[in-house]
């Protein structure tokens, strides 16, 4: 798309912090955890100090014989050093392959195999407790961020090595490999280039720029292996925003931190915002200074939007919602104000970015797509990945003539062009309507709900899986009242929220949940 292409030199992850430090050297980054690779750095550092850390570990990787074009799988215990190691890898011209700490060892081993003899950066705990011994033979070398292991080399052994100059790769060269959510099976490896990542940066920056004129502290709770984090960091670093990076989304922890730091921008996944609803009632008012909430890649329940916007004292705060996918980046956007009602249409995810993205809905059955007959959602953007590593045929299957990318969702567009997301293709329960819209209605009517997922049962009937706040027993009378007017469903099945199968970005794995329920007999 034209506005994504003009002057697109690539995002240049390897020098991201260095360039930001040249413009705003005293800007700060605050962490809620210690870094495994640099525990002495502490939890508050200048961007210049972080840039030096990236340079240091790039030089250590070079000393470990990592070279331009090599692939480096990073699979370690959770922390922001995953992101910093990715930047260090890119700085020597190699390609970081980021795997979520939540992935099991067998899945990681398969993805390492698919990556074709990469270097593996991990830690003693992962190597001893989660990864099978066979993974060592699939790697060109194993490097440890902490601990020791006879089959690996600790990066600490290269402390003090001579620094090496940054390597700048062409913008069309692979710059980052991430994995898909895995909600429908083994994750795919998505290959991004410097140019495609920069193309994703532009629509996101175009949203933030008019909304935020001054300098605001931004707090982020985004998966450290998600491509979204890199574009969010680029926007914040280039603007000189102080950055707070969270590894722990527990509301008690977040409330204490935000009460001290008073962020003006919050960036998080929808499920994190759902957990933070309770902060609206916190007497310390940790959300009182928030000007912009930014939610990534999925529609969010209207109840959550209303609660969070009501918790800030800022005049005219905004909740910005981006709908997109790991493979394509943000495709459409919508903003919400305090005027949005608790039962407003949460399925309306917005409009494309003019000159940057486009969207269409294709019929599933020859009939025009509509609310009652949703079609396949397809998107066009220069932010689209260039392939699935080792699975080109699978990539080609989702790509239509003209560069349209099948999102795997169904929906429709209104006469004004607004896109409405109704369901994932694989989650459609024929004759039920939108399960996501029904979940919105239930959230709006039941304050005690922490999560509700409507999935097909063994007999094809819709089964609501319900989680409550603090795992209190579900009030069945209140449930029946809330479900009145919705399509027929089986009786609710109550689960603990912590027991639901989740992806790296806290999406619920609906297909896996449905399989578990079927195996349990309902």
N, C-alpha and C positions, 0 to 999 in steps of 0.2 A: 504494500500500500504506500502511496506516494510520500506521505508525511513521515513514514517510518524509514524511508530509504535515503532521504536527502542528508548528505554529510554523515552517513552512518559508518563510523570507523571501528565499530565493535566496542563492547563494554570494557575490555581490558581489566579483567579481574586481578591480574598479578600486580598492577600498580594502583589499584583502587584506593587503598589507604594512603599510599605515598602521595598521590595527587591531591587527596583531600587534606593531608597534613600540610602540603605546600600552601594551600589556601586558608586553612583554619587550624594552625598547629596547636593552639591551646584548647581546641574543642575536646570534650571529654566523652568517654565511653564508660558506663557503669554496668557491672555484672552482678547477678545475684548468686554467683557460684565462682569457685576457683577454677582456673584453667589447668588441666592435667599437664600441658606442655610448658607452663610457666606459672607454677603456684606462687612464686615470689612476686609476681606482678601485682597481685592483690585484686581488688574488685573495683578499682577506680583508676583509670589510666587516660592519658591524653591520646588523641588520635596519632600524634607523632610517635608515641611509645608503641602503640599497636602496629604502626607501619614498620617500625624497626623490628618488632617481633616477627612479622611476616617475612621481612628480608632475612632475618636470622635463620628461620626454618627453611626458607627457600635454599639458602646456602647449605644447610645440613642435608637436604634432599639431594642437592647436586653432589655433595661429598659421598652420598650413598649410591651414586651412579645413576640417578634419575636424570633423563635427558629429554630434550624437546620431542614431542610426539608420543612419548611413553604414556601409558595409562596408569593412574595411581588410585586404587580403591581405598577409600577412607571409611573404615567401619570400626568405631570405637565407642566407649561409654559416652553418654550424652554430654554435650557441652559446646560452648561457642568456639572452642578451638577446632571443631570440625570445620567450621566456616573459614577460620584463619588458615588452617592447613590446606583447604581448597585454594585459597588465594596464593599461598606459598607454592603450591604445585603449579598453578598457572604462571607464576612468576618465572619459573625455569622453562616454560614452554610446554610442560606436560599437561595431561588432561585429567583433572580430578573426577573420580567416579564416586558419588556420595551414596552410601547405603545407610538406612536408618538403623540406629541402635536397637530398635524394636523388632527388626527382622530376626528370625531364628537362624541358627547356624547352618542348617541344611539349605535354606533359601539363599543365604549369602554365598555358600559354596557354589551353588549353581550359577549365581550371577558373576562370581569371580571366574568360573570356567568360561562363561559366555564372553567375558571381557578379554580373553586370550592372553594369558600370562602377564597380568599387570603386576606392579608392585602393590603390596598390601600394607597399609598403615593401620595398625590396630593397637591393642594394649594387652597386658598380661591377663587381665580378667576375662576378656573376650576370647583370647586364644586358649585359655585353660578350661573355661567353663561353658562356652557356647559353640565355638567353632570345632568341627571335627578335624582330626589330625591330617586328613587328606588335603585340606585347603593349602597347606604349605607347599605341596608338590605342584599346585596350580599357579603359583605366583613366581615371578622372577626374583623376588626378595621380600622378606617380611620385616617391617620396621615398627618398633614399639614407641608409643608416646609416653608410656609409663610402665614400670615394672621390668621384668626380665624373663627370658625364655631361651632355652638352648637352640631353638630353631629360628631365632630372630635376632635382629640387631637393634639396640636401643638408640633412638635419635639423640639421647643425651651424650652418647659417645662422640658425637660430632660437634659438641659445644666449642665455640671459639674458632671454628674453621674460617678461612678467608672468605669474605663476602664476594658474591658473584653478581654481575650486572643482570638486570631484568632482560628476559627474552620476549620480544614482541612478535606474536604469531599473526598471520594474516586474518582479517576479520571473518573470512569464510571457513577458517579452520575450526574443528571442534574445540570448544572452550570449557565445556562442563557436561557431565553426564549425570543425570538424576534418574530415580526410578519412579514409576507410576504408583498409584496408591495401593494396587493389589487387591482392590475390593472385589474383583472378579477372577482372581487366581494369582499365579506367580507374577510378580511385578515385571514390567517391561523396562528396558533401559533406554531412556530418552536422551538423544544426542542434541545438545544445543551448540551453536556457534557464537562467536563474539557478536556477530551481526544480528542473529535472532534474539539474543538477550538484550541488545541495545534497542531493538524494535519493540520489545516488551516494556522497556524502561520508559519510552516516550509517552504512551497513553497514560501510564500511571503518574508520571510527572505532570502531565497536562491537567490532571484532576487536582493534584495537591497545590500547584502554583497559585491558582486564583483563590483557593480557599484559605491558604495560610500565607499571609503577607510578611509577618515578622518571624522572630526566632522562637521556636517552641521546643520543649523537651519531648522526644518521642520515645515511647516504651513499646518494645516488640516482644511478642511471644509467638514465634513462627518456627516451624520445624527447621533445624539447622541443616537439613539435607534438601530443603525445598528451594527451587529456583527463585521463588518469590522473595526469599530473604535477601538475595543478592541485589535485586532491583530496588527493594525497599531501602537497603543500606546505601546504595548509590545515590538515591534521591536525598536521603538524610545527610550523608557525608558531604555531598556537593553544596548543600544549603547551609552547612555548619550547624545543624541541629545537634544538641547534646542527645546521646543515645543511651537508653536503658535496655539491656538485653536480659530476658528472663528465660531460665530453663525450667522453673517450677511455676505451674499455673494455679497452685492451690490458693483459693480465695483468701485464706487467713494470711498467708505469706504475701500475696500480692497487695492486699489491703494495707499491711504494715509498710510495705515499700512505697506504694503510691501516696500514702498519707505524708511521708517525708519528702518525696521528690516532686509531687504534683505535676505529672505529665500533662502536656497539652494535646498530644496525639497518641492514640492507642492503635497498634496494628496487631491483629490476632486472627486466628481461625474462628469460624462461627461457634464451635463447641466450647472454645475458651471463653468467649463472651457470654455464652449461656451459663457457665460456671460462675462468672463474675456478676451475674444479676444481683446476688446477695449483697454486693458492695454498695448498691444503691441505698441500703438501709444502715450502712456502717456510720456510727456517730462521728467518726473522724473525717468523713466525707472525702475519701481518697480519690473520687472521680470528679470533684468539684471544679477542677481547672481544665477539663477535657473540652477542646474545641472540635476535634475531629476523631471519630471512630472509623477505622478502616478494616473491613472484613474481606477476606480473600476467597475468591473462587467458588463460593456456594451461596445460595439464598439463605437468609437468616430469618428466624421466627419473629414476627411483628412484636410479640410480647417482650422479647429480649431488647429489641430496638427501643421500644417505648420506655422500658425500665432504665436503660443506660442513659438515654437522652434526658430523662427526668432527674438524673443524679448529678448533673453538672450545673454550675452557676454561670457558665459562659453565655453571653447573649447569642442567640441563633446558632447553637451547636449543630453539627451535621453528622449523620451516620452514612458513610460511603460504602456501597456494596459493589464488589467486582465479581462478575461471573466469568469463569474461564476454565482452564484445564492445564495440567502439567505440560501437555504436548503443545499447546497453542498460546498460553499466556492469557491475560485478561482480554475478553471479547466484548463485553457490554458492561455498562455501569449505571448505577442509580443512586441518588442521594435521598435521605429521609430527614425530616425535621420533627420537632415535637408535635406537629399537627397530625402525625400518623396515628390512627386508632389502633387499639390492641388487636382488633380483628380485621385490620386492613389486609389487602391481598398480598400475602408474602410471596406469592409465586411470580410476581412481576419483578424481573431482575434488571430491566433497563434497556438502554439503547446502545448501539455500537458507537465507537469513537470516530467522529467524522474524519475522513481522509486516512484512517489508520486501521480500522477493522470493519468487517461487514458480516452480516448474519442472514441466514435464510432458513426456512422450515420446509422440508420436503415431505410430501405425502407418503404414508405407509401403505395405503390401500387404493390409491387412485382417486380418493375423495379429497376435497380441499381441507387442509389442516384447520382445526378449530379447537375450542375448549373441550368439546365432547369427542373430537376425533384428532388427537394430537399427532403431529408429524415429527420426523427426525430433524433435530437441530444441527445445522452445519455452519461453520465459521470460516472466514478467510482473514489471514493476518500474516505479516512477515515475521511475526514472532514464533511461527510454527517450527517445531523441531525438524531436523533434516532426515532422521531415520530412527528406528528402534535398533539398537546395536545387536547384530546377529539375527535380526528378524525383519528383513526388508519386506518380505511378502505380507507380513502382518501389518506393517506400516502402510503399504500400498493399498491394502484392503479398506483402510479408513479414509483414504484420499480419493476424492472425486475429480472428474475432469474440471479444469478451471481453477484448481487449487483449493477446493472446498474440503474442509476437514469435518468428518462425522464425529460429533461430541459424545455420542453414546447416551444422549438424553432425548426426551420427547417433550414437545410443547407446541406453542402457537404464537403468532404475532397479532396484535390488535390492529385496527385500522389506522392507528397513529404510528405503528411500527414498533411498539414496545414488545419485547420478548417475554413470554411467560413460560417458565420452566415447570413442568408438571411431574415428571418422574425420570429415573434412569430407565433406559430401554429394558434392561434385564429385570427391573423391579415392577414392571407394569402388571397390575392385577386386573385382567379383563373384566369389564362391567362394574368396577369399583369407582372409577374416576381417579383423581390425583391423590395418592397416598400422602404426598408432601403437604397438600392443601388441608387434608384431614388432620394431619399432625399439627399444623398451624392452629387450627380451630381448637384442638384439645389443649394446646399450650396456653392459648388466650383465656381459656375458661377454667383451668386448673392450676392454681399457683404452686401447688406442691409437686408438680411434675419437674423432674430433672432431665428426663429424656423419654421419648416415645417413638418407637419404630414400628411401622405397620408393614408386615411381610406376609407372603402367602404361606398358609399352613399346608400340611400333607394332603388335604383334600381340596386345595386351591382357594379355600376361604381366607379372607383377611384376618390376620392375628395381630393384635397390638401387643408389643413387648414394652412394658412400662417400668421406668425407674423413678423413684421419688427422692426428694431431698432428705438427706440423713437416713434413707432406707426405711422410712416409716411405712406401716401397712397402708395400702391404697384404700381410700374411702370409696367403696363400690357404689354407694348411692350417689355421691358426687360425680363419679365416673359416668354412670348411666345418664345423669342429667346433662353432662358435658357432651356425651356422644349422641344426644338426641338430634335428629336431623341429618346425621351422617349416614353413609351407606352401611348396611349390616356388617357386623364384625363378630368374631368369636369373643369369648370372654377374655379379658386382659390377662397376660402372663407377666408377673412381676419378677424383675431381676435386679441385682445390685449393679449400679452404674459401672463399677470397676471391673465387673465380669464380662461386659460386652466386648466382643472382638473389635479392635480399632486399628486404623492405619497409622502411619507416621504423623499425619496431620489431624488425627483424632476423629476422622470419619468412621462411622460404624460400618463394619463389613456385613452388609445386609444378607448377602448370599450365604456367607458362613454361618450367620446367626440362624437363618432359615434351616440350614442343614442340621445344626445342633438341635433345634427344636424338633425337627422331624425324627432324628435319632432318639430323642428323649420321649417321643410319642406325644408331642404337643407342648 
